[in-house]
Amino acid sequence: MNRRFAFLIAMFLVVGFALMSTAQAAPPKDPLGVVTVKKGQPIHIAYWMVVAGPDASLGEDTKRGVEIAIQDKGGKLLGFPIKLTGQDEGCGPEGGQASTTKIASDPTVVAAVGSNCSSAAKPGVPILWKAGISTVSPSNTAPYLTDPKRGAEYDGYLRTAHNDKVQGAVAAQFAIKKMGVKKAATIHDGSVYAEQLQAVFAEEFKKLGGTITSQEAVAPTDTDMRPVLTKIATAQPEFIYYPIFIASAGHITRQVKEVAGLEKVYLMSADGSFSPDFYKAAGDTAVGMFHSSPDFSAFAAGYKGFLEKHVKKFGEKPIAPFHAHGYDAAMMIFAAIEKVAVKDGDSLHIGRKALRDALYATKGLQGLTGNLSCDKYGDCADPRIAVYQQTAENIKKLTNPETPFWKPY
């Protein structure tokens, strides 16, 4: 009897442990669906960035950051290879809609990195989130995207880039506190990014006692900027802030000193045109002007090693401001996947809402750009903005300045 009893107990324990193991490894349930990655298949990450046209350096820069992040993970996550595919978002609403529609149609996509341009994000994010795909942007900066009133269709959106409520204020503080000007004008191109950034600048500039003489708009396709510059000149501003993209910023920079009354005006653009491609467009007329952009000197210690890997892998230094933000966006996604993925034999199950919740729960993640901690609307950055002045040397060598001219901290 004792042997039979012991045998029954042993069998009961074996079956019990087997059932418990099966229960623990069972595919998770998720209200937005589960991505199952089988043995031999990759964990599929998609990017949507501007990788063609005059602003392509912005997208190529962030894509390279993602590629180095994948390299640093050994090309694998939880034993599964990482697959990166992408779409061109064109730095506009049409491209944002088209690129995300393609990504959303692929059920293997686990998460996305993008977009670059806020004007692409506005229509694109809701398309991805309807498919349950979370996206982390390395360079969207428009305040609207993380505003409490943005709507539930943006609940799958986060960013490692700064909020332009920070950048616009820094630019205004620089104009008044460092340059000592009292009158400024702004130019935007109708994009969500440019329109909101110049609005923050104008609000802070007035708050600090300055006068905004005019807030003008151009189209991204405009090449003759003299009419709008002539209009601006009538009020005799001392400073013009034009946070627009590469092509338009190049035209303004080339033409502004040709307009009577603007020969000595200070010029300042922002991170959307902070690229060697802008120097190609503007030429020597960019010497002496300023850009607001992330403060590279405030990045974490690991940034130096990242730059070494970048030069080794791509044969050149970064070509725009948001490469480290692209790296951090990818690493944030990888950390969230590692947190929520459930292994079931040779398969991996990733719940879409679980992944989104894990991304939003990011706190104190050490990134290249600083400690990433996400608020309930998706702002995760540790923002540090500086002002850079363009010199003849960096324009000749087609490299961004690395040392800030001014920073507010």
N, C-alpha and C positions, 0 to 999 in steps of 0.2 A: 504493500500500500504506500509506503513512504516513497519508493522509487517512482511509482506511478503518479503520485501526487506532485513530486518534484518535477517530473517530466511535464505535467500539465501546466505547472506554474511557469516553467521555462518557455513553453510554447506560447503561453499567454503574454509573457513579457516580449518575446520576439515579435509577435503579431502587433502588440501594442506600440512598440517602438517603430515598427514599419509604418503603421497608420499615422503616428505622430510625425514621422519624417515626411510622409506624403502630404499631410496637411500643411506642414511648414513650407513645403516647396510648391504648393499648388499655385497656379497663376493668380495674381491679385485681381480683384475687381476694382474698376475705376469708372466713375461716371462719364468720363470723356474718352474711354477706350484704353486699350493696352497694346503697346508695340511689342511683338514677340520676335526676338532675334534667335534664330536656330544655329546650331553648330555649323561653322564654316561661313556664316553670313556676317556682315559688318554692322556696327552701330553707325547709322546713317545720320550725319549732321549736314544741313544745307546752309549755304550763305546766300544772302541777297544784298549785293553791293554794286556800286557804280564802277564797272570795270571796262567801260568803253567811252570814247568821247573826251571832251576837254577836262572833265573832272575825274578821269580814270585813276589818277595817282592816289586819290583819296581811298578808293576801293581796293586798289592793289596793295596799298600800305596796310590796311586792316586785314586783308586776306592773308598777307604774309605773317602777320601776328598770330592768326589762327593756325597757320601751317607750322610755325615754330612751337606752338603749344602742343599740337599733335606729336611733333617730333620729340618734345620733352616727355611725353607720356609713352614713348617707345612705340608709337603708332597703334597702341592697343588700350582697351579699357575693359577691366574685369575679364581679361583673357580673349576678348573679341577685337578684331581689327576695327579701326575707325575709318569710315569712308566720308570724304568731304566732296560735295558737289555744290554747284552754285548757279545763280541767275543774275543777270544784269538788271539792276533796278533803275538805271538811267537817270538817277538824281531828280526824279519828278513823279507826279501822281500816276501818270499812265504806266510808267515803268514799274512803279511800286505795285500797282494792281496786277499787271501781267506777270511779274516775277513771282509774286506770292500765290497767284492762281496755279501756276505750274508746280510750285513746291507743295501746296496744299493737296494737290491731286495725287501725290505719291504717299501711300500709307506707310512706307518704310521709314520716312523721315521722323526722327525722334525729337529733334529740336533744331532751331535755326539761329544763326548769327547775322544780325542786320536790323534795320538797313543802315546805310551811311547817311542818307539825306532825310531830314525830317519830313519833307514834302512827299517822299516815297512812303514813309512810315504811316502817315495819316490814313491812306486808303488800304495799305497793305496789311497792317497789324490785325484789323478785324477779320480779314480773310483767313489768315493763319490761325487765329484763335477759334474761329468757327470750326476749323478742322482739329482743334485741340493741340495745336503746335505752339509751344512757347518760343519766344524769340528774345535774344539779348543784343541790344545795339551797342556797338563800340563808338559811335560818333553822332548819333542823334542828340541834339542839344536843345531843341525847342521846348519851352516850358509847358506847352499844351499837352505834350505826350505823357506827362506824369502829374497833370493837374487833377485834383479831386473830382472835377466836373467832367472828366474826359469820357466817361461812359464805360459800361461793363464789357464792351467789345474790345477794350484794351487791357483786360485783366491778365492776359498772357504775355504782357510786354514789360521788359526791364532794360536798364542800360548801365553800362560802366562808364559812359561819358558824363561829363558835368552837365548841369542844368544851366541854361543861359541866363537865369536869374543871377547867377554868380558872375559869368563872363561879362555881361552887359554892365553890371555895376562896377566891376574892376576897370573896364575901359573908360567909363565916365570918371571914376576916381583918378585915373591916370591923367586924363585930359585937364582936369582942374587942379589936382594936387601936385602933379609933377610938371606939367607943361604950363600951368598958370593961365589957361585960356578961359574966356567968359562966354564966348559965342560959338556954337557948333551947329552943323547941319548933318543930316543922315541921308543915306541912300539905301534902298532895299530893292529886291528884284521880284517881289510878290510871293516868294517861297515862304513857307511856314517858318523856316529857320531864320531867314534874313529879316522878315517883317517883325517877328517877336523879339529878336536880339536888338535891333535898332530901337524898338519901343522901350525895352528895359534900359538901354543906354540913355535915351532921352529922359525917361522918368528920373533916373538917378542923377543925371546932369542937372536937371532943374531943381531937384531936391538939395543939391550942393550949392545952389545959388547961381547957376549958369542959365543962359538963354538959348533955346533951340530956335534957330532962325528959319529952318524949313526941314521937312521930312518928305523926301522925294522918292519916286519909284521909277525903275527902268525895267525893261523886259530882258529875260536872259539871252534873247537873240539879238538885242540891240548892239550895234557897233559904233554908231555916232552918238557919243555922250555929251557933245557940246551944248545942245539945247538945254538939257537939264542942268548942266554945270553953269551955264550962263544965267539961268534962273536963280540958282543958288548964290551966285556971285553978287546979285543985287543987294543982298542983306549983309554982305561982307563978313562971313563967318571966319573964325581963326582956325577952325578944326573941322574936318569932314570924316565921319565914321561910316564906312560902307562895308558891312559884313556880308558880302555876297561871294559868289563862286569865281573860279579861276578866269574864265574868258571875260566876263563882264568887268571884273575887278581890274584886269589887265588893260582894257579899253579906257576905263576911267583914269587909271594911273598915268597912262600915256598922254591923255588929252587935257588933264586938269590944268596943267601949268600953261597951256596955250590960251586959257580963258582969262581975260583982263580982270584983275581983282583977286585972282586965286594963285598968283605966282608964289606967294610965301605961305600959303595955307598948310597946316599940318595934315598929313594923310594917315589914316589908320583903317586897316581891314581886320579880318578875324580868321579863325581857324579854317574856315571853308576855302580860303585861298592861300593858306600857309603851306606852300609847296614849291619845289623847284620849277614845276610847270608854270606857275604864276610868273616867275622871274623870266622865263622864256617869252611869256606874253607881254610883260611890262617892260622888260629891258632895263637899261640904266636909269630910267625915270623912277624906278622903285627904290633907288638908293636914298636912304634917310627916312623912309616911311616906316610905319609901325604895324605890328600885328598882335592882337590878343590871341593867346593859345595856351594849351596846357603847359605847366611849368615842369619841364623835363628834369631840372635840377632838384626837384622835390620828390622824384620817384624813388622807389625802394632800392636797396642795395643790389638786388638781382637784375636791375635794369642794365647795368654795365655788361654783365654776362650775356644778356639778351642781345645787346648791340653787337657783341663779338660773333654770336651765332648768326645774326642777320647778315653781317658782312660776309661771313664764310659761306652762307647758303645762297645769298642773292648777289654777291659781288659789289654791294654798295650799301651806304647808310640808308636809314628810312627816308622815304620820299614824301611823307605827310605827317600830321601830328598824332594820329590815333592808332599806330601799330601796337603800342603797349596795351591800349584799351581793347584791341582785338584779341590779344593774347589772354587778357583777364576775362573777357567774355567767354572764350572757349573753356578756360580753366574753371570758371564758375559753373558752366553747364556740365563739365566732366564730374565735378565734385557732387553735383546734385544727382546725376545718374548713378554714381557709386553709392549714394545714400539710399536711393529708393528701388534700385533694380533688384529683382527677385530671381535667383537661379533655380531652375527646375531641370535637373539632369544636365543635359548639354545645351539647354535653351536659357534665354534670359528674357524676363518680362519687365517692361517699363510702363507704369501707369502714367498717362498724360497729365491728369490733374495732380497726381502725387509728385510728378516732376516739377510742375509749375509751383506747387506749394513749397517744395524743397528749395527752389530758386529764390522765392520770396523770403524764405527763412534764413538766407545767407547772412551771417553775422561774423565780423572779424576775420574774414578770409584774406590772407595776405596775398595781395596781388602786386604786380609791377608798379601800378599807379598809386598804391596805398592800400589801406585796409578797406575791403569792400563789405559794406553792411547795407542791406536793402530795406527801404521803408515800405509801407503798405501800398505805395503807388509805383514802385519799381525803380526809384532813384537809388543806386547802389554805390555811386562814386564817392571818393574822398577828394573833393575838387580843390585843385590848386591851379590858379590862373596867373600867368605872367604876361608881360609885354616885351616883345622882341623888336629890335631895330635892324632894318636891312642895311648891310654895308656893301660897298663895291666888291669886296673880296668874296662874300658868300654868293652874291649874284653872279660874279664871274665863274665861280666854281659850281654853281647851281646846287647849293646845299643850304638847308635852313640854318639860321643862327641857333647855337646850342646854349648860349649863356643869356639869361634874361637881361634886358635893359632896365626893367623895373618890375617889382612885385610888391603887393600891398601887405606883406607879412614878414 
